[in-house]
């Protein structure tokens, strides 16, 4: 088993992308995948791929490549996605519903076990197979269902309050869709999905390309 | 005006985060912001902040900090978000509707000028103030409305076909919400928002923290 503590964070990010590619290979029944194919998919060199995968103790065979299925399993183990992660969702608005309809989550080991909303008009209704629960049940739910990750799809003004409630309830990490930074204790991890920030970065890429920023910069 | 070609990409990513923070300062009426405040918001050192902002020719005054409003304007100019970017949306499902309801886009200079869907049951209906157009109007719309960015909120199986249509129509960049990699010509930029990938990275962060990965790694 790979020593997680020896994997630098940037490499870990690439490993999650190799995992995606290896998963596709497994699903379409491909037996092997080369470092060149993985590199092309991610836009990195095949030397970088070989270096990253050597972190897992995976060494492809020259001219043959990596065994797709073995690579997939080792990547899942290294990234911690070989076990199931119970999650819960706060916010049953448009983004929340989009996430509930996202079948890929469960396939990848992330199960949305419960859905919460503060709107009394939604509490008790069923959305995409989930009964919407009141926020007052958050604490007991995290404990009973052993929830590790809270997904926040709430308006920006509610973000900090909901984050505080999730932290008190005992989650280890937050996936935040509210475009607002929230303050958290150091023990809780957070990852934000920021739609406007993504558009800004894309606009900069276009802008920079037009302004002559070197391709390799 | 800063020379865009001199800004390395990792710095550009941080600049878009400084822009967010400077925008918050301007909105709440704060006159100045220090490198330490900016650094804390992003989790980087104040020395890094000063180095990044020096790329724009911005030098804070010791003990006073940066003029928030001037910094905001210079960041917008450097990142190309001082002009308006016309965008269009393909896909009026849950994610598409969440994006249409996302008021922050227009405030930040990204206007969704038109919405398309391939479902005949949706074409012609109005969703959050937008009449849904048929895909056949894509090409003329990009030209007439001078659309630069196509936002794809389509099922993964449709992603490549829709990307090809957007490229043929002449957009400069794609924001992709389908969890599938698409092939594009080098002239077109793409940025993908991948929900499952985000959960995987978060899970890895938690997993690594439990496994003793150094905080500073």
Interface residues (C-beta under 8 A of the other chain):
Chain A: X4 X5 X7 X8 X9 X12 X13 X15 X16 X17 X19 X20 X41 X79 X80 X81 X85 X87 X93 X94 X95 X97 X98 X99 X101 X102 X104 X105 X108 X110 X148 X149 X151 X172 X173 X174 X175 X179 X181 X186 X189 X190 X191 X193 X195 X196 X197 X198 X199 X200 X201 X202 X203 X204 X205 X206 X207 X208 X209 X211 X212 X213 X214 X215 X217
Chain B: X4 X5 X7 X8 X9 X12 X13 X15 X16 X17 X19 X20 X41 X79 X80 X81 X85 X87 X93 X94 X95 X97 X98 X99 X101 X102 X104 X105 X108 X110 X148 X149 X172 X173 X174 X175 X179 X181 X186 X189 X190 X191 X193 X195 X196 X197 X198 X199 X200 X201 X202 X203 X204 X205 X206 X207 X208 X209 X211 X212 X213 X214 X215 X217
